Amino acid sequence: MTEKPQIVLDTTGLLCPEPVMLLHNAVRDVASGELIKVVATDPSTTRDIPKFCNFLGHELLSVSEEDKQYLFFIRKK
């Protein structure tokens, strides 16, 4: 992803539901159309973050895994 996110949310070491709760708070801190990057280590985030985005209408631009970390790029609706 070449676009720079407005917020990089590092949730490494945190377990569900904490990463999603922190993402929910971060979404409140950015304007519509802005980008959030989430870095997570909990495998359940690969299920929970897409569901969160789908439920609230945010755009999940990408999900990837690097060095045992899950990377999510989300655009606020």
C-alpha positions in Angstrom: 0.0 0.0 0.0 1.6 3.3 -1.1 -0.9 5.6 0.7 0.2 6.6 4.1 -2.3 5.8 6.9 -3.5 8.5 9.2 -3.3 6.1 12.1 -1.1 3.0 12.6 -2.7 0.9 15.4 -0.2 -1.6 16.9 -2.2 -4.3 18.7 0.6 -6.9 18.8 0.3 -9.2 21.8 -3.3 -8.2 22.4 -6.1 -10.9 22.3 -9.7 -10.6 21.1 -11.7 -8.5 21.7 -9.0 -5.8 22.4 -7.8 -5.2 18.8 -11.3 -4.7 17.6 -12.1 -2.4 20.5 -9.0 -0.3 19.8 -9.9 -0.2 16.1 -13.4 1.0 17.0 -11.9 3.9 19.0 -9.4 4.7 16.2 -12.2 4.9 13.7 -13.6 7.8 15.7 -10.4 9.7 15.5 -10.2 9.9 11.7 -12.3 11.6 9.1 -14.4 9.8 6.5 -12.1 8.5 3.7 -9.0 8.4 5.8 -6.8 5.3 6.2 -6.1 3.1 9.3 -3.4 0.4 9.4 -3.8 -2.3 12.1 -0.9 -4.5 13.0 -2.1 -7.6 15.0 -0.7 -11.0 16.2 -4.0 -12.6 17.3 -5.2 -15.0 14.5 -8.9 -14.2 15.4 -8.4 -10.7 14.0 -8.5 -12.2 10.5 -12.1 -13.1 11.2 -13.1 -10.3 13.5 -11.7 -7.2 11.7 -13.4 -8.1 8.4 -16.7 -8.6 10.2 -16.3 -5.3 12.0 -15.7 -3.5 8.7 -18.5 -5.2 7.0 -21.0 -4.5 9.8 -20.1 -0.8 10.1 -19.5 -0.2 6.3 -15.8 0.6 6.4 -13.8 -0.5 3.4 -11.2 -3.3 4.1 -8.6 -2.6 1.5 -6.2 -5.4 2.3 -5.3 -8.1 4.7 -1.8 -9.7 4.7 0.5 -11.6 6.9 4.2 -10.7 7.4 6.6 -12.1 10.0 3.7 -13.6 12.1 1.8 -10.3 12.1 -1.5 -9.6 10.4 -1.7 -6.3 8.6 -5.0 -4.6 7.8 -5.6 -1.5 5.8 -9.1 0.0 6.4 -10.7 3.1 4.9 -13.3 4.8 7.1 -16.7 5.2 5.4 
